[in-house]
Amino acid sequence: MGSAAYTARHVADYSFMKLSDRILEELAKMVVGDAKHFPYRSSSYITRFFARCGLPFVHDGSTRPRWAHDRLAELNLGAAQSVDLPSDDLCRVISELFDQDDFERYNERRANQSDAKPEYFADVQLALASFNKLVQRAGLVAYLDESGRCYLRSTGTGISSASFSQQTRPLSQEEIVQRQRLVDFLDGASEDEFTEKVLVPLFQRLGFHRVSPSGHTEKVLEFGKDLWMKYQLPTSHWIYFCAQIKKEKIDSSGAGGGKNVATILAQARMAIDHPIFDPEANRKVLLDHVFLISAGEITRAARTWLVEQLDQGQRRHIIFMDRDEFLDQSARILLDLRVDSPLAITHEDIPF
């Protein structure tokens, strides 16, 4: 069944939330299409479905709902990025379950059959309502974002699977095209365009609040912060971030800290030491973390030199992010992003 190697990788890390067996049974029927409003899947289509989820499951020809239930029960024991949501793999299965293309292709095939009655067609909105009725007692709700992608949210804490790392799933063909669009855009974009058109919507979609670019009209006000934002923990507490953003490659010529890495170091220290004013809290707050972001590469030498120059207390604040690290995520969760709209940084966007 192709699942032994899979479950072995997850034996040491478990999710706090487990879906009940009743939910798994009904979910299995939805996956194979034995539930009303969902597209029917034969053996080969079930295998393809799990392959799209990045899972090595191959249907063995046994009873479809029972086999799917057993696979979902295995996934139910997997690792989770949030204690308030099911395992990451189950979240990915649920997201894939409401792929609009599946519903449209199934309905096209059904329309060409002799028994094309309306009640036999799949409907993504009715299917979503059916799923939400099933999981509402578990404190969960599924929803579609503006691009039509499905995510799972806890009705208790509000945490959403939209904020999860997306690196485990291969890019779809459409996402590969979007990634190339972003590459072409970055090659000719200014630092402000890179910040506002890519990074601001990326961090907003990842769940950050009040994502505010400072712009470059008044450099003296930045204090090493090109962007600041805050993130709410499940405990309702806030942690604060800023980003120091560079269009070019961040490199070092060695121990002397040549090229632009010495400037980055000075700006990082300035960002850590200077508080920001949060107008919603009406007070100044110190930053918890600083993103060092480059639209190019951050070389290993530059990372090593920067860490060596910072003391132990400062090192824990720094998060590196270079071109390859944000391009795949942006292609997935910003599939609907338009990078040809006009730039709109104003003086009101400056938070300092």
C-alpha positions as CSV (number, residue, x, y, z in Angstrom):
1,M,0.0,0.0,0.0
2,G,3.1,2.2,0.0
3,S,2.5,3.6,3.5
4,A,5.0,1.8,5.8
5,A,7.9,4.0,4.9
6,Y,5.7,7.1,5.2
7,T,4.4,6.4,8.7
8,A,7.9,5.6,10.0
9,R,9.1,9.1,9.3
10,H,6.4,10.6,11.5
11,V,6.5,8.2,14.5
12,A,8.3,10.7,16.8
13,D,6.3,13.8,16.2
14,Y,2.5,14.0,16.8
15,S,-0.3,16.5,16.4
16,F,-2.3,17.4,19.5
17,M,-5.5,17.5,17.5
18,K,-6.8,14.2,16.2
19,L,-9.9,13.9,14.1
20,S,-12.4,11.4,15.3
21,D,-13.0,8.1,13.5
22,R,-16.4,9.3,12.5
23,I,-15.0,12.3,10.8
24,L,-12.3,10.2,9.1
25,E,-15.0,7.7,7.8
26,E,-17.0,10.6,6.2
27,L,-13.9,12.3,4.9
28,A,-12.8,9.0,3.2
29,K,-16.1,9.0,1.4
30,M,-15.5,12.5,0.3
31,V,-12.0,11.7,-1.0
32,V,-13.2,8.7,-3.1
33,G,-16.4,10.6,-4.2
34,D,-19.0,8.4,-2.5
35,A,-20.3,11.5,-0.7
36,K,-22.9,13.8,-2.3
37,H,-21.6,16.9,-4.2
38,F,-18.0,15.5,-4.5
39,P,-16.4,14.2,-7.7
40,Y,-16.3,10.4,-8.0
41,R,-12.8,8.9,-8.1
42,S,-12.0,5.4,-9.4
43,S,-8.9,3.5,-8.2
44,S,-6.4,5.3,-10.5
45,Y,-7.9,8.7,-9.8
46,I,-7.6,8.0,-6.0
47,T,-3.9,7.2,-6.5
48,R,-3.4,10.4,-8.5
49,F,-5.2,12.5,-5.9
50,F,-2.8,11.3,-3.1
51,A,0.2,11.8,-5.4
52,R,-0.9,15.5,-5.9
53,C,-0.8,15.7,-2.1
54,G,2.8,14.5,-2.1
55,L,1.8,11.2,-0.5
56,P,3.1,7.8,-1.7
57,F,-0.2,5.9,-1.5
58,V,-1.2,3.6,-4.3
59,H,-4.8,2.1,-4.2
60,D,-4.5,-1.7,-4.1
61,G,-7.9,-2.4,-5.6
62,S,-9.7,-3.0,-2.2
63,T,-12.9,-1.3,-1.1
64,R,-12.3,2.3,-1.9
65,P,-13.8,4.1,1.2
66,R,-12.3,1.6,3.6
67,W,-8.8,1.8,2.0
68,A,-9.0,5.7,2.0
69,H,-10.1,5.6,5.7
70,D,-7.1,3.5,6.7
71,R,-4.7,6.0,4.9
72,L,-6.4,9.0,6.5
73,A,-6.1,7.3,9.9
74,E,-2.3,7.0,9.3
75,L,-2.1,10.7,8.4
76,N,-4.1,11.6,11.5
77,L,-1.1,10.5,13.6
78,G,1.4,12.7,11.7
79,A,3.2,15.9,12.7
80,A,1.4,19.3,12.8
81,Q,2.6,22.9,12.7
82,S,-0.3,23.9,15.0
83,V,-1.8,22.2,18.0
84,D,-5.2,23.6,17.0
85,L,-5.3,21.9,13.5
86,P,-5.0,18.4,12.2
87,S,-1.7,17.0,10.9
88,D,0.0,18.9,8.1
89,D,-0.7,16.0,5.7
90,L,-4.4,15.9,6.5
91,C,-4.6,19.7,6.0
92,R,-3.0,19.2,2.6
93,V,-5.5,16.4,1.7
94,I,-8.4,18.6,2.7
95,S,-7.0,21.5,0.7
96,E,-6.6,19.4,-2.4
97,L,-10.1,17.9,-1.9
98,F,-11.7,21.2,-2.9
99,D,-9.6,21.8,-6.0
100,Q,-12.0,23.6,-8.4
101,D,-10.4,21.9,-11.4
102,D,-11.3,18.5,-10.1
103,F,-15.0,19.5,-9.9
104,E,-15.0,21.1,-13.3
105,R,-13.3,18.1,-15.0
106,Y,-15.7,15.7,-13.3
107,N,-18.7,17.6,-14.4
108,E,-17.5,17.8,-18.0
109,R,-17.2,14.0,-18.1
110,R,-20.6,13.6,-16.4
111,A,-22.3,16.0,-18.9
112,N,-21.3,13.6,-21.7
113,Q,-23.0,10.6,-20.1
114,S,-26.5,9.5,-20.8
115,D,-27.6,9.8,-17.1
116,A,-26.5,13.5,-16.7
117,K,-29.0,14.4,-14.0
118,P,-28.4,17.6,-12.0
119,E,-28.1,15.7,-8.7
120,Y,-25.2,13.7,-10.1
121,F,-23.0,16.7,-10.6
122,A,-20.3,17.9,-8.2
123,D,-20.6,21.3,-6.6
124,V,-17.6,22.8,-4.7
125,Q,-19.7,25.2,-2.6
126,L,-22.2,22.5,-1.5
127,A,-19.3,20.1,-0.9
128,L,-17.6,22.7,1.3
129,A,-20.8,23.3,3.3
130,S,-21.1,19.5,3.8
131,F,-17.5,19.2,5.0
132,N,-17.9,22.2,7.4
133,K,-21.0,20.6,8.9
134,L,-19.0,17.5,9.5
135,V,-16.1,19.2,11.3
136,Q,-17.9,22.1,13.1
137,R,-18.0,20.2,16.4
138,A,-14.2,19.8,16.2
139,G,-13.8,23.5,16.1
140,L,-12.7,23.6,12.4
141,V,-13.9,25.4,9.3
142,A,-12.7,25.1,5.7
143,Y,-12.7,28.2,3.5
144,L,-11.6,29.2,0.0
145,D,-9.4,32.2,-0.5
146,E,-9.6,34.7,-3.3
147,S,-7.6,32.4,-5.6
148,G,-9.9,29.5,-4.9
149,R,-7.4,27.5,-2.7
150,C,-8.9,25.8,0.3
151,Y,-7.5,26.2,3.8
152,L,-8.5,25.0,7.3
153,R,-9.0,27.4,10.2
154,S,-9.5,26.8,13.9
155,T,-12.7,28.6,15.1
156,G,-11.2,28.8,18.6
157,T,-7.8,30.5,18.0
158,G,-8.2,31.6,14.4
159,I,-5.0,29.9,13.3
160,S,-5.1,28.9,9.6
161,S,-3.3,26.4,7.5
162,A,-2.6,29.3,5.1
163,S,0.3,30.3,7.4
164,F,1.9,26.9,7.1
165,S,5.2,26.3,5.3
166,Q,4.5,25.2,1.8
167,Q,7.9,23.8,0.9
168,T,7.0,20.1,1.1
169,R,4.6,20.2,-1.9
170,P,6.0,20.4,-5.5
171,L,5.0,23.4,-7.5
172,S,2.1,22.9,-9.9
173,Q,2.5,23.9,-13.6
174,E,0.6,27.1,-12.9
175,E,2.8,27.9,-9.9
176,I,5.9,27.3,-11.9
177,V,4.7,29.9,-14.4
178,Q,4.0,32.4,-11.6
179,R,7.4,31.7,-10.1
180,Q,9.0,32.6,-13.4
181,R,7.0,35.8,-13.6
182,L,8.3,36.8,-10.2
183,V,11.9,36.0,-11.3
184,D,11.5,38.2,-14.3
185,F,9.9,41.0,-12.2
186,L,12.7,40.8,-9.6
187,D,15.4,41.1,-12.3
188,G,14.2,44.6,-13.1
189,A,12.5,45.8,-10.0
190,S,13.7,48.4,-7.6
191,E,14.1,47.8,-3.9
192,D,10.8,49.6,-3.2
193,E,9.0,47.6,-5.9
194,F,10.3,44.4,-4.5
195,T,9.2,45.4,-1.0
196,E,5.7,46.5,-1.8
197,K,4.7,44.3,-4.7
198,V,6.1,41.0,-3.4
199,L,7.1,41.0,0.3
200,V,4.1,43.0,1.6
201,P,1.5,40.7,0.1
202,L,3.6,37.6,1.0
203,F,3.8,38.5,4.7
204,Q,0.1,39.5,4.8
205,R,-0.9,36.1,3.3
206,L,1.3,34.3,5.8
207,G,-0.8,35.8,8.6
208,F,1.3,38.9,9.7
209,H,-0.6,42.0,10.7
210,R,0.0,45.7,9.9
211,V,2.7,45.0,7.3
212,S,4.1,48.5,6.8
213,P,6.9,49.5,4.3
214,S,8.8,52.6,5.2
215,G,9.8,53.5,1.7
216,H,13.0,55.3,0.8
217,T,11.8,58.9,0.8
218,E,13.0,59.6,4.3
219,K,15.9,57.2,5.1
220,V,16.6,58.8,8.4
221,L,13.4,57.5,9.8
222,E,14.1,53.8,9.0
223,F,16.6,53.0,11.7
224,G,17.5,49.8,9.8
225,K,13.9,48.9,9.2
226,D,12.6,48.7,5.6
227,L,9.5,46.9,6.7
228,W,7.8,46.2,10.1
229,M,4.9,44.0,11.1
230,K,3.5,42.0,13.9
231,Y,2.2,38.4,14.4
232,Q,-0.3,37.2,16.9
233,L,0.4,34.0,18.8
234,P,-2.3,31.5,19.7
235,T,-2.1,32.9,23.2
236,S,-3.3,36.3,21.8
237,H,0.1,37.9,22.5
238,W,1.9,39.9,19.8
239,I,5.5,39.5,18.6
240,Y,7.1,42.1,16.4
241,F,9.3,41.8,13.3
242,C,11.1,44.1,10.9
243,A,12.9,43.4,7.7
244,Q,16.1,44.8,6.3
245,I,15.7,44.4,2.5
246,K,18.4,44.5,-0.2
247,K,17.8,44.2,-3.9
248,E,21.3,43.0,-4.6
249,K,23.3,39.9,-3.5
250,I,24.6,40.1,0.1
251,D,28.2,39.0,0.1
252,S,31.4,39.3,2.1
253,S,35.0,39.3,1.0
254,G,36.1,37.6,4.2
255,A,37.1,38.6,7.7
256,G,37.2,42.3,6.8
257,G,33.5,42.3,6.2
258,G,33.8,44.0,2.8
259,K,31.2,44.7,0.2
260,N,27.7,45.3,1.5
261,V,27.7,43.0,4.4
262,A,29.2,45.5,6.8
263,T,26.4,47.9,6.0
264,I,23.9,45.1,6.7
265,L,25.5,44.5,10.1
266,A,25.2,48.2,11.1
267,Q,21.6,48.3,10.0
268,A,20.7,45.1,11.8
269,R,22.2,46.3,15.1
270,M,20.3,49.6,14.7
271,A,17.0,47.8,14.0
272,I,17.5,45.6,17.1
273,D,18.3,48.6,19.4
274,H,15.6,51.0,18.3
275,P,12.0,50.4,19.3
276,I,9.1,50.9,16.9
277,F,5.8,52.6,17.7
278,D,2.7,50.5,17.3
279,P,-0.3,52.8,16.8
280,E,-2.8,50.1,17.7
281,A,-1.2,49.5,21.1
282,N,-0.2,53.3,21.4
283,R,3.2,52.5,22.7
284,K,6.8,51.8,21.6
285,V,7.9,48.1,21.4
286,L,11.2,46.4,20.9
287,L,11.5,44.0,18.0
288,D,11.6,40.2,18.6
289,H,13.1,39.3,15.2
290,V,14.8,40.9,12.2
291,F,14.5,39.4,8.7
292,L,17.5,40.0,6.5
293,I,16.1,39.6,3.0
294,S,17.8,39.7,-0.3
295,A,16.3,39.6,-3.8
296,G,19.5,37.9,-4.8
297,E,21.7,35.4,-2.8
298,I,22.9,35.7,0.8
299,T,26.2,33.8,0.6
300,R,27.4,31.4,3.2
301,A,30.4,33.6,3.9
302,A,28.1,36.6,4.5
303,R,25.8,34.6,6.9
304,T,28.8,33.3,8.8
305,W,30.5,36.8,9.1
306,L,27.3,38.4,10.3
307,V,26.6,35.8,13.0
308,E,30.2,36.1,14.2
309,Q,29.9,39.9,14.6
310,L,26.7,39.7,16.6
311,D,26.7,38.8,20.3
312,Q,24.8,35.8,21.5
313,G,21.8,37.9,22.5
314,Q,21.6,39.6,19.1
315,R,22.0,36.4,17.0
316,R,18.7,34.9,18.1
317,H,16.9,37.9,16.6
318,I,18.2,37.3,13.0
319,I,16.3,35.4,10.3
320,F,17.9,35.1,6.8
321,M,15.8,34.9,3.7
322,D,17.2,35.0,0.2
323,R,15.7,34.7,-3.3
324,D,15.2,31.0,-3.5
325,E,13.7,30.9,0.0
326,F,10.8,33.2,-0.7
327,L,10.2,32.5,-4.4
328,D,8.6,29.1,-4.0
329,Q,6.4,30.3,-1.2
330,S,5.4,33.3,-3.1
331,A,4.5,31.3,-6.2
332,R,2.2,29.0,-4.1
333,I,0.4,31.5,-1.8
334,L,0.5,34.5,-4.1
335,L,-0.7,32.7,-7.3
336,D,-3.1,35.6,-7.8
337,L,-0.5,38.3,-7.4
338,R,-0.3,41.0,-10.1
339,V,3.1,42.6,-10.2
340,D,2.2,45.1,-13.0
341,S,0.0,47.3,-10.8
342,P,1.3,50.8,-10.0
343,L,3.4,51.4,-6.9
344,A,1.6,53.0,-4.1
345,I,3.9,53.8,-1.2
346,T,2.9,57.1,0.5
347,H,4.0,59.1,3.5
348,E,1.2,57.6,5.4
349,D,2.8,54.2,5.1
350,I,5.9,55.3,7.1
351,P,5.3,53.9,10.6
352,F,8.1,55.6,12.5
